[in-house]
Amino acid sequence: MRYYLLTFFILTCLAPVFAEEKRQTRLGITFGASYYGYREETDIALNRKLATFNFIFDGDVIKNRIRFSFNANIFAGKNKETEVLSEEDHYFSFKQRASTFIKFSLDNSVEYNLWGPEKFPGYLGGGLRADVYYNYLKETIYYSTTALFTLNVRVTQMFIINEKNNLVLSIEIPFFGYGIRPPNFGLQYSHIDLEHKVISFHNHFAFYADLRYQYKFNQLLSLYSILGFEFSHIKFPQLRRDACSRLNIGLSFSF
């Protein structure tokens, strides 16, 4: 009897492996607008704001209970030369030089369906993320580059409203990684000076959230929109704080 029970237990555990593969692949391309604020204190303790366009290319593959996903996000904006009032002395003002700001993010993750019925599946997993920030001051040879490579915890909740409509909420928080930053603004072309170190909650905290809506025209083509928010706080060697909200609309392809 015990051998029958052992055989039943083994077959039960291996059932998902031999089950018929269920696979769904989606690719999305969206364009949208971002409202971005940042404070980079390797230069000067000053809040800056940007309203600029952005581009997102993302996708996911759901294979049985496993969900693979990736996201590539890029945008660029410019600050004009403006007169700024000193935060310490309100009777003193100075010129903020024109600057260019570019950010690129690449995120890959793997999650497993741990809860929820077929119409409301929830996924938990992790991913690898890379963020690169680039600042350039016009008419000078000074620029600043920050690169972060992090391991993240990721949670995704899907809501299959009906055959044509679905919502996907994803939240991601980094817990460990590696960072490369200048000790001060002004990496001259003749001398590259970068500080690099392992980063954790002590010197880097971030929060990323995306709410995606998909309306299927047919089995192949869908209308696709993303409402996103992100916040990043870097504490080495000087403070850098970034906050962004964005809205993107585009198309996605399922097959």
N, C-alpha and C positions, 0 to 999 in steps of 0.2 A: 504493500500500500504506500509505503513511504517513497518508493521509486516513482510511483505514479504521481504523487504530490510534487516530487522534485522536478519531474518532467513538465508538469503543468506550470510550475513556477518559472522554469527556464523559458518555456514557450511564451508565457505572458510577458516576460521582460524583453524578449526579442521580437515581439509582435510589431512594435513601431518600426523596427529595422526592415522587416519584410513586407510592411504594409505598402499599398500602392502609393507612389509618390505624388504629392499634391504640391504643385509649384506655380507661383505667380510672380511675374517680373513687371516692374513699372519704372519708366524713365520720365523725368519731368524737366522742363526748361521754363524758367520764369524770369520776368523783368519787373522791377518795381522801384519804389522810392524808399529811402532811409533817412531817418532823422537821427543824427549822431552827435554825441557830446563826448569830449575827452579832455583830460588834464595830464599833460606830460611835464613833470617837474625836473627832468634832466635839462630842460631848456629854461623855463621860468614858471613860477606858480601861477598859472593862468588857465581859466576855463575857456575851451573853444567849442564851437558848434558848427555842424555841417548838415546841409540838406542836399542829398545827392542820390543819383540813380545807382542801382545795384543789379547784379546778375547772379542767379542761382541755377546750378545744374545738380540735380539729385536723383536718387532712385533707390529702389529696394527690391529684394528677392525674398519671398516667403516660401520656404520649403518645409512642408509638414509643420512642425512646431517652432522652427528656427527662422528668424528674420535677420537678413543681412541688409545693411543700408549704408549709403554714402551721401555726402553733401559737399559741394564745392561752391564757395561764395566769394565774390570779389566786388569791390566798389572803390571809387576814387572821388575825391572832392578837393576844392581849393578854398583857402581863406584869403580874402582880400586884405590889403594893407589898411588898417583902421587905427584910430586913436583910442587908447584904452586907459581908463582911470585906474590909478594904483589902488590895490586892495588895502594897503597899509596907510597910505596918505592920500586922502580924497582930493587934495589940492594939487596933486602931481599926476600928470598923464604922460604917456609915451606912445610911440608908434609900434604897432604890432606888424611885423613884416609879413608880406604875402607868403603863403606856404602851401604845399601840396601834401595831401594825406592819402595813402593807399593802404587798404587792408585786404589780405587774402586768407581764407580759412579752408581747410580740408579735413573732413571728418569721416571716419569709417567705424562701423560698429556691428556687433553681433549680439542678438537678444534671443531669449527663449520664452515661449508662451507658458506662463506659470499660472494664470488665473483667467477667469471669465468664460462665458459661453461663446458659441460660435459667432454671435452677433456683437459681442463686447469683449474681445480678447485683449489681455494685458501681457506685456513683455518686459522682462528685466534682463539687463546684460551690461556690457561695457564696450568701450571703443578707444581708438587712438585718434587724437586730434592735433592738428598743426595750425597755429595762428602766426601770421607775419604782419607787423605794423611798420610802415615806412613814412617818415616825415622828411620833407625837403624844403629848406628856406630859399626863396627865390633870390637870384643875383648873389649867392654866396656859394662856397664850396662845402657848406655844412649840411649834414643830413643825419638822421637817426633811424636805426633799424632795431626792432625788437622781434625775437622769434621765440615761440613757446611750443613745446612738444609735450602733450599730456595724456595720461591714462584717465578715462572718465567712467563714472557710473551713469547708466542711461536707463530711463523708464519710458515705455511707450504704451499708450492706451488707445485702442482703436474702437470706433463706434460705427458699425455697419447699419446705417439708417434704413436703406432699402437697396434694391439692385442698382440704382443710379447714383445714390448719394452716400458718402461716408466721410467721417472726420477722424483725424489722427493727431493726438497730442503727444509730443515728445519733450522730455525734460532731461537735461544733462548737467552733471557737476564734476569737474576735475578734482582728483585727490592726490595725484603724484605726477611729476614730470621733470622737464629740464628746460631752463630758460637762458637766453642769451640777450644781453642788453648793454648799452653804453653807460659808463659811470656819469657822463655828462653829455649834453647836446654838443655835437660837433665832431663826428667821425671824419677827420680830414682824409682826403685821398692819399696823402703821403704817410699817414699814420693811423692804422686801425687799432682802436682801443676798445675791447669788449669785456664785460664781466659775465661769467657764466656759472651756473650753479644748479643743483637739484632743487626743485620747488615742490612745496606741499601747501597745506592750508595755512601754514605759518607765514609764507611770503607770497602766496597767490590764491585768491578766491575768485571763482567765476560761476555764473549761472546762465544757462542757455535754454530757451523754450521756443517751440514752434507749434503752431496750430495749423494743420493743413486741411483743406476742404477739396474734395474731388467730386465733380459731377460728370458722369459717364454719358457721352453722346451715343457711343456704341461700345462693343467689346475692345476696340483698339484705342479710340481717341476720347480724351476727357478734358474738361475745363479744370484748371488746377490753380489754387491760390494758397498763399502762405502768409500768416500773420506771425511775426517773430519778434522776440525780445532777447537781448543779451546784456550781461553786466560782467565786467572784469576789473579786478583790483590787484595790481602788482606792487609789491613793496620793496623790491631790490633793484639796483642800489638806490634809486630815487623812486618816488611815487609815480605810478601811472594808473589812471582810472578811466574806463571806457563804459559808455552806456549807449545802446542802440535800439531803436524800434523800427520795424520795416513792414511793408506790405507789398507782396509780389503777386502777379497774375500771369498765367501762361498756360501751356498745354502739357499734358502727360500722355504717355503711350504705354499701353498694357499688352502683354503677350505671354 
